[in-house]
Amino acid sequence: MEGKVKIQLAYGLYLGVATAVFGLYLAYTQRRAGNAFVASHCRFLIRTFWIGVLYVGLSGLLVGLLPGGIYLLAFPALWWFIRCVKGLMDIVSHEPVQNEETWLF
């Protein structure tokens, strides 16, 4: 269960946004240390981080190009929050992530 606790901590760090890099570190270090259940959550966390960086970057570019573009920054924040809550709910229920390859939720 040690891997499960570390992944729960990683989700908590992701929700802190500024501490997400530490959560990413935990996900990378635990992805091969645990079983398939823990590994699915690690892959989901790693993808959440890097896809989130991409979404924030694209939204940041559009802020300057579109009138009212500042509102586009709400999308990556909401997307990030939903993925973290979904992952936390799955790990607390002791379920693997169903579709860890998705770009959505």
The first five atom37 places (N, CA, C, CB, O) and aatype in JSON, in Angstrom:
{
  "aatype": [12, 6, 7, 11, 19, 11, 9, 5, 10, 0, 18, 7, 10, 18, 10, 7, 19, 0, 16, 0, 19, 13, 7, 10, 18, 10, 0, 18, 16, 5, 1, 1, 0, 7, 2, 0, 13, 19, 0, 15, 8, 4, 1, 13, 10, 9, 1, 16, 13, 17, 9, 7, 19, 10, 18, 19, 7, 10, 15, 7, 10, 10, 19, 7, 10, 10, 14, 7, 7, 9, 18, 10, 10, 0, 13, 14, 0, 10, 17, 17, 13, 9, 1, 4, 19, 11, 7, 10, 12, 3, 9, 19, 15, 8, 6, 14, 19, 5, 2, 6, 6, 16, 17, 10, 13],
  "atom_mask": [
    [1, 1, 1, 1, 1],
    [1, 1, 1, 1, 1],
    [1, 1, 1, 0, 1],
    [1, 1, 1, 1, 1],
    [1, 1, 1, 1, 1],
    [1, 1, 1, 1, 1],
    [1, 1, 1, 1, 1],
    [1, 1, 1, 1, 1],
    [1, 1, 1, 1, 1],
    [1, 1, 1, 1, 1],
    [1, 1, 1, 1, 1],
    [1, 1, 1, 0, 1],
    [1, 1, 1, 1, 1],
    [1, 1, 1, 1, 1],
    [1, 1, 1, 1, 1],
    [1, 1, 1, 0, 1],
    [1, 1, 1, 1, 1],
    [1, 1, 1, 1, 1],
    [1, 1, 1, 1, 1],
    [1, 1, 1, 1, 1],
    [1, 1, 1, 1, 1],
    [1, 1, 1, 1, 1],
    [1, 1, 1, 0, 1],
    [1, 1, 1, 1, 1],
    [1, 1, 1, 1, 1],
    [1, 1, 1, 1, 1],
    [1, 1, 1, 1, 1],
    [1, 1, 1, 1, 1],
    [1, 1, 1, 1, 1],
    [1, 1, 1, 1, 1],
    [1, 1, 1, 1, 1],
    [1, 1, 1, 1, 1],
    [1, 1, 1, 1, 1],
    [1, 1, 1, 0, 1],
    [1, 1, 1, 1, 1],
    [1, 1, 1, 1, 1],
    [1, 1, 1, 1, 1],
    [1, 1, 1, 1, 1],
    [1, 1, 1, 1, 1],
    [1, 1, 1, 1, 1],
    [1, 1, 1, 1, 1],
    [1, 1, 1, 1, 1],
    [1, 1, 1, 1, 1],
    [1, 1, 1, 1, 1],
    [1, 1, 1, 1, 1],
    [1, 1, 1, 1, 1],
    [1, 1, 1, 1, 1],
    [1, 1, 1, 1, 1],
    [1, 1, 1, 1, 1],
    [1, 1, 1, 1, 1],
    [1, 1, 1, 1, 1],
    [1, 1, 1, 0, 1],
    [1, 1, 1, 1, 1],
    [1, 1, 1, 1, 1],
    [1, 1, 1, 1, 1],
    [1, 1, 1, 1, 1],
    [1, 1, 1, 0, 1],
    [1, 1, 1, 1, 1],
    [1, 1, 1, 1, 1],
    [1, 1, 1, 0, 1],
    [1, 1, 1, 1, 1],
    [1, 1, 1, 1, 1],
    [1, 1, 1, 1, 1],
    [1, 1, 1, 0, 1],
    [1, 1, 1, 1, 1],
    [1, 1, 1, 1, 1],
    [1, 1, 1, 1, 1],
    [1, 1, 1, 0, 1],
    [1, 1, 1, 0, 1],
    [1, 1, 1, 1, 1],
    [1, 1, 1, 1, 1],
    [1, 1, 1, 1, 1],
    [1, 1, 1, 1, 1],
    [1, 1, 1, 1, 1],
    [1, 1, 1, 1, 1],
    [1, 1, 1, 1, 1],
    [1, 1, 1, 1, 1],
    [1, 1, 1, 1, 1],
    [1, 1, 1, 1, 1],
    [1, 1, 1, 1, 1],
    [1, 1, 1, 1, 1],
    [1, 1, 1, 1, 1],
    [1, 1, 1, 1, 1],
    [1, 1, 1, 1, 1],
    [1, 1, 1, 1, 1],
    [1, 1, 1, 1, 1],
    [1, 1, 1, 0, 1],
    [1, 1, 1, 1, 1],
    [1, 1, 1, 1, 1],
    [1, 1, 1, 1, 1],
    [1, 1, 1, 1, 1],
    [1, 1, 1, 1, 1],
    [1, 1, 1, 1, 1],
    [1, 1, 1, 1, 1],
    [1, 1, 1, 1, 1],
    [1, 1, 1, 1, 1],
    [1, 1, 1, 1, 1],
    [1, 1, 1, 1, 1],
    [1, 1, 1, 1, 1],
    [1, 1, 1, 1, 1],
    [1, 1, 1, 1, 1],
    [1, 1, 1, 1, 1],
    [1, 1, 1, 1, 1],
    [1, 1, 1, 1, 1],
    [1, 1, 1, 1, 1]
  ],
  "atom_positions": [
    [[0.81, -1.21, 0.0], [0.0, 0.0, 0.0], [0.85, 1.27, 0.0], [-0.92, 0.0, 1.2], [0.31, 2.37, -0.16]],
    [[2.16, 1.13, 0.18], [3.02, 2.31, 0.21], [2.92, 3.11, -1.09], [4.46, 1.9, 0.46], [2.87, 4.34, -1.06]],
    [[2.88, 2.42, -2.23], [2.76, 3.09, -3.52], [1.46, 3.86, -3.63], [0.0, 0.0, 0.0], [1.44, 4.97, -4.17]],
    [[0.38, 3.29, -3.11], [-0.92, 3.96, -3.16], [-0.89, 5.26, -2.37], [-2.03, 3.03, -2.61], [-1.41, 6.27, -2.83]],
    [[-0.28, 5.25, -1.21], [-0.2, 6.45, -0.38], [0.63, 7.53, -1.08], [0.42, 6.12, 1.0], [0.27, 8.7, -1.04]],
    [[1.72, 7.13, -1.71], [2.55, 8.11, -2.42], [1.8, 8.71, -3.6], [3.85, 7.45, -2.91], [1.95, 9.9, -3.88]],
    [[1.0, 7.92, -4.28], [0.23, 8.45, -5.41], [-0.88, 9.37, -4.91], [-0.37, 7.3, -6.25], [-1.17, 10.37, -5.55]],
    [[-1.5, 9.04, -3.78], [-2.48, 9.96, -3.2], [-1.81, 11.28, -2.87], [-3.12, 9.34, -1.92], [-2.39, 12.35, -3.09]],
    [[-0.6, 11.24, -2.34], [0.16, 12.45, -2.06], [0.44, 13.21, -3.35], [1.48, 12.11, -1.35], [0.35, 14.44, -3.38]],
    [[0.78, 12.49, -4.42], [1.04, 13.15, -5.71], [-0.2, 13.88, -6.21], [1.5, 12.11, -6.76], [-0.09, 15.0, -6.7]],
    [[-1.39, 13.26, -6.1], [-2.62, 13.94, -6.5], [-2.82, 15.2, -5.66], [-3.85, 13.01, -6.35], [-3.2, 16.25, -6.19]],
    [[-2.57, 15.11, -4.37], [-2.68, 16.29, -3.5], [-1.72, 17.39, -3.91], [0.0, 0.0, 0.0], [-2.08, 18.57, -3.9]],
    [[-0.5, 17.02, -4.26], [0.47, 18.01, -4.72], [0.04, 18.64, -6.03], [1.86, 17.36, -4.88], [0.26, 19.83, -6.24]],
    [[-0.58, 17.87, -6.91], [-1.08, 18.41, -8.17], [-2.17, 19.45, -7.91], [-1.62, 17.29, -9.06], [-2.22, 20.48, -8.58]],
    [[-3.03, 19.18, -6.94], [-4.1, 20.13, -6.64], [-3.54, 21.44, -6.11], [-5.08, 19.53, -5.64], [-4.2, 22.48, -6.21]],
    [[-2.35, 21.41, -5.55], [-1.7, 22.62, -5.09], [-1.08, 23.42, -6.23], [0.0, 0.0, 0.0], [-0.56, 24.51, -5.99]],
    [[-1.12, 22.93, -7.43], [-0.6, 23.48, -8.68], [0.88, 23.87, -8.57], [-1.42, 24.69, -9.1], [1.7, 23.36, -9.33]],
    [[1.24, 24.75, -7.64], [2.63, 25.17, -7.5], [3.52, 24.0, -7.08], [2.75, 26.32, -6.49], [4.72, 24.01, -7.33]],
    [[2.94, 23.02, -6.44], [3.69, 21.85, -5.98], [3.58, 20.67, -6.94], [3.21, 21.43, -4.59], [4.03, 19.57, -6.63]],
    [[2.98, 20.9, -8.1], [2.76, 19.82, -9.07], [4.06, 19.18, -9.53], [2.0, 20.35, -10.27], [4.08, 17.99, -9.84]],
    [[5.14, 19.94, -9.58], [6.43, 19.37, -10.01], [6.87, 18.27, -9.04], [7.51, 20.48, -10.11], [7.45, 17.27, -9.46]],
    [[6.61, 18.46, -7.76], [6.94, 17.42, -6.78], [6.05, 16.19, -6.98], [6.77, 17.97, -5.34], [6.51, 15.05, -6.83]],
    [[4.79, 16.42, -7.33], [3.89, 15.31, -7.65], [4.36, 14.56, -8.88], [0.0, 0.0, 0.0], [4.28, 13.34, -8.95]],
    [[4.85, 15.31, -9.86], [5.39, 14.69, -11.08], [6.59, 13.81, -10.73], [5.79, 15.78, -12.11], [6.72, 12.7, -11.25]],
    [[7.45, 14.31, -9.87], [8.61, 13.53, -9.42], [8.16, 12.22, -8.77], [9.47, 14.35, -8.44], [8.7, 11.15, -9.06]],
    [[7.16, 12.31, -7.88], [6.64, 11.1, -7.23], [6.08, 10.12, -8.25], [5.56, 11.47, -6.21], [6.31, 8.92, -8.15]],
    [[5.35, 10.64, -9.23], [4.76, 9.77, -10.25], [5.85, 9.06, -11.05], [3.85, 10.59, -11.2], [5.74, 7.86, -11.31]],
    [[6.89, 9.79, -11.44], [7.98, 9.17, -12.19], [8.72, 8.12, -11.35], [8.97, 10.23, -12.67], [9.09, 7.07, -11.88]],
    [[8.92, 8.39, -10.07], [9.68, 7.44, -9.24], [8.86, 6.22, -8.85], [10.17, 8.13, -7.99], [9.43, 5.16, -8.58]],
    [[7.53, 6.33, -8.82], [6.69, 5.22, -8.4], [6.14, 4.39, -9.55], [5.55, 5.75, -7.59], [5.58, 3.32, -9.31]],
    [[6.29, 4.84, -10.77], [5.63, 4.14, -11.89], [6.15, 2.73, -12.1], [5.8, 4.92, -13.16], [5.4, 1.88, -12.59]],
    [[7.38, 2.45, -11.75], [7.91, 1.09, -11.89], [8.06, 0.39, -10.55], [9.26, 1.13, -12.6], [8.35, -0.8, -10.5]],
    [[7.86, 1.12, -9.47], [8.04, 0.55, -8.13], [6.8, -0.21, -7.66], [8.37, 1.65, -7.14], [6.9, -1.09, -6.8]],
    [[5.65, 0.14, -8.22], [4.41, -0.47, -7.75], [3.86, -1.51, -8.71], [0.0, 0.0, 0.0], [4.55, -1.94, -9.64]],
    [[2.63, -1.88, -8.48], [1.95, -2.85, -9.33], [1.26, -2.14, -10.49], [0.92, -3.67, -8.51], [1.43, -0.93, -10.66]],
    [[0.5, -2.86, -11.28], [-0.18, -2.28, -12.45], [-1.18, -1.2, -12.04], [-0.9, -3.38, -13.24], [-1.37, -0.22, -12.76]],
    [[-1.81, -1.38, -10.89], [-2.76, -0.4, -10.36], [-2.07, 0.95, -10.12], [-3.4, -0.91, -9.05], [-2.56, 1.99, -10.56]],
    [[-0.94, 0.92, -9.43], [-0.19, 2.15, -9.15], [0.38, 2.71, -10.44], [0.96, 1.87, -8.14], [0.37, 3.93, -10.64]],
    [[0.86, 1.85, -11.33], [1.44, 2.3, -12.59], [0.42, 3.04, -13.45], [2.01, 1.11, -13.37], [0.77, 4.01, -14.12]],
    [[-0.84, 2.6, -13.44], [-1.87, 3.29, -14.25], [-2.08, 4.7, -13.73], [-3.2, 2.51, -14.22], [-2.27, 5.63, -14.52]],
    [[-2.05, 4.88, -12.43], [-2.21, 6.22, -11.86], [-0.98, 7.08, -12.13], [-2.46, 6.13, -10.34], [-1.1, 8.29, -12.37]],
    [[0.2, 6.47, -12.11], [1.42, 7.21, -12.42], [1.39, 7.73, -13.85], [2.65, 6.33, -12.19], [1.71, 8.89, -14.1]],
    [[1.01, 6.87, -14.79], [0.91, 7.3, -16.19], [-0.11, 8.42, -16.34], [0.54, 6.11, -17.1], [0.12, 9.37, -17.09]],
    [[-1.24, 8.3, -15.64], [-2.28, 9.32, -15.7], [-1.76, 10.65, -15.16], [-3.53, 8.86, -14.91], [-2.01, 11.7, -15.75]],
    [[-1.04, 10.61, -14.04], [-0.48, 11.83, -13.46], [0.57, 12.46, -14.37], [0.14, 11.53, -12.09], [0.58, 13.68, -14.55]],
    [[1.43, 11.65, -14.93], [2.48, 12.17, -15.81], [1.85, 12.82, -17.04], [3.45, 11.04, -16.24], [2.25, 13.91, -17.45]],
    [[0.87, 12.15, -17.63], [0.18, 12.72, -18.79], [-0.59, 13.98, -18.41], [-0.77, 11.69, -19.41], [-0.63, 14.94, -19.19]],
    [[-1.2, 13.99, -17.23], [-1.92, 15.18, -16.78], [-0.97, 16.37, -16.72], [-2.58, 14.94, -15.41], [-1.32, 17.47, -17.16]],
    [[0.21, 16.17, -16.18], [1.17, 17.27, -16.07], [1.56, 17.81, -17.45], [2.42, 16.81, -15.32], [1.44, 19.0, -17.71]],
    [[2.02, 16.92, -18.33], [2.55, 17.39, -19.61], [1.46, 17.9, -20.55], [3.31, 16.27, -20.29], [1.68, 18.87, -21.27]],
    [[0.3, 17.27, -20.56], [-0.8, 17.79, -21.38], [-1.26, 19.12, -20.81], [-1.99, 16.77, -21.44], [-1.61, 20.03, -21.56]],
    [[-1.27, 19.24, -19.49], [-1.64, 20.51, -18.85], [-0.69, 21.63, -19.23], [0.0, 0.0, 0.0], [-1.13, 22.76, -19.49]],
    [[0.6, 21.35, -19.28], [1.59, 22.35, -19.71], [1.28, 22.79, -21.14], [3.04, 21.78, -19.61], [1.33, 23.98, -21.45]],
    [[0.96, 21.83, -22.0], [0.62, 22.15, -23.38], [-0.64, 23.02, -23.45], [0.42, 20.86, -24.19], [-0.66, 24.02, -24.16]],
    [[-1.69, 22.64, -22.72], [-2.94, 23.4, -22.72], [-2.74, 24.82, -22.21], [-4.0, 22.69, -21.88], [-3.29, 25.77, -22.77]],
    [[-1.96, 24.98, -21.16], [-1.69, 26.32, -20.62], [-0.9, 27.14, -21.63], [-0.92, 26.23, -19.27], [-1.17, 28.33, -21.82]],
    [[0.08, 26.53, -22.28], [0.86, 27.23, -23.29], [0.01, 27.7, -24.46], [0.0, 0.0, 0.0], [0.13, 28.84, -24.9]],
    [[-0.85, 26.81, -24.96], [-1.73, 27.19, -26.07], [-2.71, 28.28, -25.65], [-2.5, 25.97, -26.59], [-2.96, 29.22, -26.4]],
    [[-3.26, 28.15, -24.46], [-4.19, 29.17, -23.96], [-3.48, 30.49, -23.79], [-4.82, 28.72, -22.63], [-4.04, 31.55, -24.09]],
    [[-2.24, 30.45, -23.3], [-1.46, 31.67, -23.13], [-1.21, 32.38, -24.45], [0.0, 0.0, 0.0], [-1.25, 33.61, -24.51]],
    [[-0.96, 31.61, -25.5], [-0.78, 32.22, -26.83], [-2.06, 32.88, -27.31], [-0.32, 31.16, -27.83], [-2.02, 33.96, -27.9]],
    [[-3.19, 32.23, -27.07], [-4.46, 32.76, -27.55], [-4.94, 33.96, -26.75], [-5.51, 31.68, -27.51], [-5.77, 34.74, -27.24]],
    [[-4.45, 34.13, -25.54], [-4.85, 35.28, -24.71], [-4.55, 36.58, -25.44], [-4.14, 35.25, -23.34], [-5.37, 37.5, -25.44]],
    [[-3.39, 36.65, -26.06], [-3.01, 37.87, -26.76], [-3.63, 38.01, -28.13], [0.0, 0.0, 0.0], [-3.65, 39.11, -28.69]],
    [[-4.15, 36.94, -28.69], [-4.68, 36.98, -30.04], [-6.18, 37.2, -30.13], [-4.33, 35.72, -30.74], [-6.67, 37.75, -31.11]],
    [[-6.91, 36.78, -29.12], [-8.36, 36.84, -29.17], [-8.9, 37.84, -28.16], [-8.97, 35.47, -28.91], [-8.41, 37.92, -27.03]],
    [[-9.91, 38.62, -28.56], [-10.55, 39.47, -27.56], [-11.24, 38.59, -26.51], [-11.57, 40.45, -28.22], [-11.95, 37.65, -26.86]],
    [[-11.03, 38.9, -25.28], [-11.6, 38.07, -24.21], [-10.85, 36.76, -24.04], [0.0, 0.0, 0.0], [-11.36, 35.84, -23.39]],
    [[-9.66, 36.67, -24.6], [-8.89, 35.44, -24.55], [-8.47, 35.04, -23.15], [0.0, 0.0, 0.0], [-8.12, 33.88, -22.92]],
    [[-8.49, 35.97, -22.22], [-8.09, 35.66, -20.85], [-8.98, 34.57, -20.25], [-8.17, 36.92, -19.97], [-8.55, 33.81, -19.39]],
    [[-10.22, 34.5, -20.73], [-11.15, 33.49, -20.22], [-10.75, 32.07, -20.65], [-12.57, 33.79, -20.7], [-11.19, 31.09, -20.04]],
    [[-9.93, 31.97, -21.68], [-9.47, 30.65, -22.13], [-8.57, 29.98, -21.09], [-8.71, 30.78, -23.44], [-8.43, 28.75, -21.09]],
    [[-7.97, 30.76, -20.21], [-7.11, 30.18, -19.19], [-7.9, 29.39, -18.16], [-6.31, 31.27, -18.49], [-7.34, 28.59, -17.41]],
    [[-9.21, 29.61, -18.12], [-10.06, 28.84, -17.19], [-10.16, 27.38, -17.63], [-11.46, 29.48, -17.09], [-10.31, 26.5, -16.79]],
    [[-10.09, 27.12, -18.93], [-10.22, 25.75, -19.43], [-9.14, 24.82, -18.87], [-10.16, 25.74, -20.94], [-9.48, 23.78, -18.31]],
    [[-7.85, 25.17, -19.0], [-6.84, 24.25, -18.46], [-6.95, 24.08, -16.94], [-5.45, 24.74, -18.81], [-6.69, 22.99, -16.42]],
    [[-7.33, 25.12, -16.23], [-7.47, 25.02, -14.77], [-8.6, 24.06, -14.41], [-7.74, 26.41, -14.15], [-8.44, 23.22, -13.52]],
    [[-9.73, 24.19, -15.08], [-10.86, 23.31, -14.83], [-10.53, 21.87, -15.24], [-12.11, 23.8, -15.59], [-10.84, 20.92, -14.51]],
    [[-9.89, 21.71, -16.39], [-9.48, 20.4, -16.88], [-8.56, 19.72, -15.87], [-8.78, 20.51, -18.25], [-8.75, 18.55, -15.55]],
    [[-7.57, 20.46, -15.36], [-6.6, 19.95, -14.38], [-7.32, 19.49, -13.11], [-5.55, 21.04, -14.03], [-7.06, 18.4, -12.6]],
    [[-8.21, 20.34, -12.6], [-8.94, 20.04, -11.36], [-9.79, 18.77, -11.53], [-9.84, 21.22, -10.97], [-9.78, 17.9, -10.65]],
    [[-10.51, 18.66, -12.64], [-11.37, 17.49, -12.87], [-10.54, 16.21, -12.95], [-12.19, 17.67, -14.16], [-10.92, 15.19, -12.37]],
    [[-9.42, 16.25, -13.65], [-8.56, 15.06, -13.76], [-8.01, 14.65, -12.4], [-7.41, 15.32, -14.74], [-7.93, 13.46, -12.09]],
    [[-7.61, 15.63, -11.6], [-7.07, 15.3, -10.28], [-8.14, 14.7, -9.37], [-6.47, 16.56, -9.62], [-7.88, 13.72, -8.68]],
    [[-9.32, 15.29, -9.38], [-10.4, 14.76, -8.54], [-10.8, 13.36, -9.01], [-11.63, 15.7, -8.57], [-11.01, 12.47, -8.19]],
    [[-10.89, 13.17, -10.33], [-11.23, 11.85, -10.88], [-10.19, 10.81, -10.46], [-11.34, 11.91, -12.42], [-10.54, 9.71, -10.04]],
    [[-8.93, 11.16, -10.59], [-7.86, 10.24, -10.2], [-7.88, 9.92, -8.71], [0.0, 0.0, 0.0], [-7.7, 8.78, -8.32]],
    [[-8.12, 10.94, -7.9], [-8.21, 10.72, -6.45], [-9.37, 9.8, -6.11], [-8.37, 12.05, -5.72], [-9.24, 8.91, -5.27]],
    [[-10.51, 10.02, -6.75], [-11.67, 9.16, -6.5], [-11.37, 7.71, -6.89], [-12.9, 9.68, -7.28], [-11.76, 6.78, -6.18]],
    [[-10.67, 7.53, -8.01], [-10.32, 6.18, -8.45], [-9.36, 5.51, -7.47], [-9.69, 6.22, -9.85], [-9.54, 4.34, -7.12]],
    [[-8.34, 6.23, -7.03], [-7.34, 5.6, -6.16], [-7.9, 5.32, -4.78], [-6.1, 6.47, -6.06], [-7.53, 4.32, -4.15]],
    [[-8.78, 6.18, -4.28], [-9.41, 5.93, -2.98], [-10.32, 4.71, -3.07], [-10.22, 7.17, -2.52], [-10.44, 3.95, -2.11]],
    [[-10.95, 4.52, -4.23], [-11.81, 3.34, -4.46], [-10.99, 2.1, -4.83], [-12.83, 3.64, -5.56], [-11.55, 1.04, -5.09]],
    [[-9.68, 2.26, -4.85], [-8.74, 1.2, -5.23], [-9.04, 0.65, -6.63], [-8.8, 0.05, -4.19], [-9.04, -0.56, -6.86]],
    [[-9.28, 1.58, -7.55], [-9.51, 1.23, -8.96], [-8.41, 1.83, -9.81], [-10.91, 1.72, -9.43], [-7.95, 2.94, -9.53]],
    [[-7.97, 1.13, -10.85], [-7.01, 1.74, -11.77], [-7.72, 2.8, -12.62], [-6.36, 0.66, -12.69], [-8.94, 2.82, -12.71]],
    [[-6.94, 3.67, -13.22], [-7.51, 4.67, -14.14], [-8.03, 3.92, -15.36], [-6.45, 5.76, -14.54], [-7.31, 3.11, -15.94]],
    [[-9.27, 4.19, -15.75], [-9.89, 3.45, -16.85], [-9.28, 3.76, -18.2], [-11.37, 3.74, -16.89], [-9.0, 2.84, -18.98]],
    [[-9.06, 5.03, -18.49], [-8.51, 5.42, -19.79], [-7.38, 6.41, -19.56], [-9.62, 6.04, -20.72], [-7.56, 7.62, -19.7]],
    [[-6.24, 5.89, -19.21], [-5.12, 6.76, -18.84], [-4.51, 7.49, -20.04], [-4.05, 5.94, -18.17], [-3.74, 8.43, -19.85]],
    [[-4.85, 7.09, -21.26], [-4.3, 7.71, -22.46], [-5.14, 8.89, -22.97], [-4.18, 6.69, -23.55], [-4.75, 9.55, -23.93]],
    [[-6.28, 9.16, -22.35], [-7.16, 10.2, -22.84], [-6.56, 11.6, -22.66], [-8.5, 10.12, -22.14], [-5.8, 11.84, -21.72]],
    [[-6.92, 12.49, -23.56], [-6.53, 13.89, -23.45], [-7.62, 14.69, -22.75], [-6.22, 14.49, -24.84], [-7.44, 15.87, -22.45]],
    [[-8.75, 14.06, -22.5], [-9.86, 14.76, -21.85], [-9.84, 14.46, -20.36], [-11.22, 14.35, -22.47], [-8.84, 14.73, -19.69]],
    [[-10.91, 13.9, -19.85], [-11.01, 13.67, -18.41], [-10.9, 12.19, -18.13], [-12.33, 14.22, -17.84], [-10.96, 11.77, -16.98]]
  ]
}
